[in-house]
Amino acid sequence: MSTATSPRFSRTAVARSSALASGLAARGRDAREVGLKLVGPVRVRARRAPFVVVVLSVLAVGLVGLILLSTAMQAQAFRIDELQQRSTLLQAQKEQLAAEVDRMQSPSGLADRALTEGMVPNANPVFLRLSDGKVIGEPVPAEPDTNVRRAG
């Protein structure tokens, strides 16, 4: 089967394509006379290598940053744990010292320290009335080892 007798191509289509080809050839001759050249379509295509390098660089910097951040946070977590343990220890020491101060300020603690220092309690106390300044009672000096014995 030839193209002329083919059912797909009619005679008018063949005539039209040949007229178009001769018109393009005439245009090409006119363009060459002016100094123009027929150029094929330009395919602008970005190179992939720089883009891939940039993306991989951003990913690598991000991962390194995450690793450094994680390491710094882990070190700070260890420091916080250490400081909390120290705070707990210091709090226990503070409570122990506060209990010791309370014991030393109690009347029995003061009496023990007074006896240790050589003071003697008086069995005959004398009172002073502040409103008029009158002394109530007979002052009698205390004698050592007369009325109090130390335990222990």
C-alpha positions in Angstrom: 0.0 0.0 0.0 1.3 3.3 -0.9 0.7 6.5 1.1 -1.4 7.9 -1.7 -3.9 5.0 -1.6 -3.8 4.5 2.1 -7.1 5.2 3.8 -5.3 7.2 6.5 -3.8 9.7 4.2 -6.0 11.5 1.8 -4.7 13.4 -1.3 -5.5 16.7 0.3 -3.4 15.9 3.4 -0.4 14.9 1.3 -0.8 18.0 -0.8 -1.0 20.1 2.3 2.1 18.6 3.9 4.2 19.1 0.7 3.0 22.7 0.4 4.0 23.2 4.1 7.5 21.6 3.5 8.1 23.9 0.4 6.9 26.9 2.4 9.4 26.1 5.2 12.2 25.6 2.8 11.4 29.0 1.2 11.4 30.6 4.6 14.7 28.9 5.4 16.2 30.3 2.2 14.9 33.8 3.2 16.3 33.5 6.7 19.7 32.4 5.3 19.8 35.4 3.0 19.2 37.7 6.0 21.9 35.9 8.1 19.7 33.9 10.4 20.2 30.2 11.2 17.6 27.7 12.1 18.2 26.5 15.6 16.6 23.5 17.3 14.6 23.9 20.5 16.8 24.7 23.5 16.4 22.3 26.4 17.1 24.1 29.6 17.8 21.6 32.2 19.3 22.3 35.6 22.2 20.2 36.7 21.4 17.9 39.5 24.8 17.6 41.1 24.9 21.1 42.8 21.4 20.6 44.1 22.1 17.2 45.5 25.3 18.5 47.1 23.4 21.4 48.7 20.7 19.1 50.0 23.2 16.5 51.4 25.2 19.3 53.0 22.1 20.7 54.7 21.2 17.2 56.0 24.7 16.6 57.2 24.9 19.9 59.0 21.5 19.2 60.6 22.5 15.8 61.8 25.8 17.1 63.2 23.8 19.9 64.9 21.4 17.4 66.4 24.2 15.2 67.7 25.9 18.1 69.3 22.7 19.4 70.8 21.9 15.9 72.2 25.4 15.6 73.7 25.1 19.0 75.3 21.7 18.2 76.8 22.9 14.9 78.1 25.9 16.6 79.8 23.5 19.1 81.3 21.2 16.3 82.5 24.2 14.6 84.3 25.1 18.0 85.9 21.5 18.5 87.0 21.5 15.0 88.6 24.8 15.7 90.4 23.5 19.1 91.7 20.2 17.5 92.9 22.2 14.9 94.8 24.3 17.5 96.4 21.3 19.6 97.2 19.7 16.6 98.9 22.9 16.0 100.9 23.1 19.6 102.0 19.4 19.7 102.9 19.9 16.6 105.2 23.0 18.3 106.7 21.0 21.5 107.3 18.2 19.6 109.0 20.8 17.8 111.2 22.4 21.1 112.2 19.0 22.7 112.9 18.1 19.7 115.2 21.4 20.1 117.0 20.8 23.9 117.5 17.3 23.1 118.8 18.8 20.5 121.2 21.5 23.0 122.4 18.9 25.7 122.9 16.5 23.6 125.0 16.5 24.1 128.8 18.1 20.7 129.4 20.8 21.5 126.8 21.5 24.9 128.4 21.7 23.3 131.9 24.2 20.6 130.6 26.4 23.2 129.1 26.2 25.5 132.2 27.3 22.5 134.4 30.1 21.7 132.0 31.3 25.3 132.2 31.3 25.2 136.0 28.1 27.1 136.7 26.0 26.1 139.8 22.2 26.3 139.9 20.8 28.3 142.8 18.2 26.6 145.0 17.0 29.9 146.4 16.2 32.2 143.5 15.6 35.9 143.9 13.0 37.8 141.7 12.9 41.4 140.7 9.5 43.1 140.3 9.8 45.4 137.3 7.0 47.7 138.2 8.7 49.2 141.2 12.1 47.6 141.1 11.7 45.7 144.4 13.7 42.6 145.1 11.6 39.7 146.3 13.4 36.9 148.2 16.7 36.5 150.1 19.7 36.3 147.9 21.9 33.3 149.0 25.0 32.3 147.1 24.9 28.8 145.5 27.4 26.3 146.7 29.1 23.9 144.2 27.8 20.3 144.2 25.0 21.0 146.6 21.7 20.4 144.7 22.4 19.2 141.2 24.2 16.0 140.1 25.2 15.5 136.5 24.1 12.3 134.8 26.7 10.4 133.2 
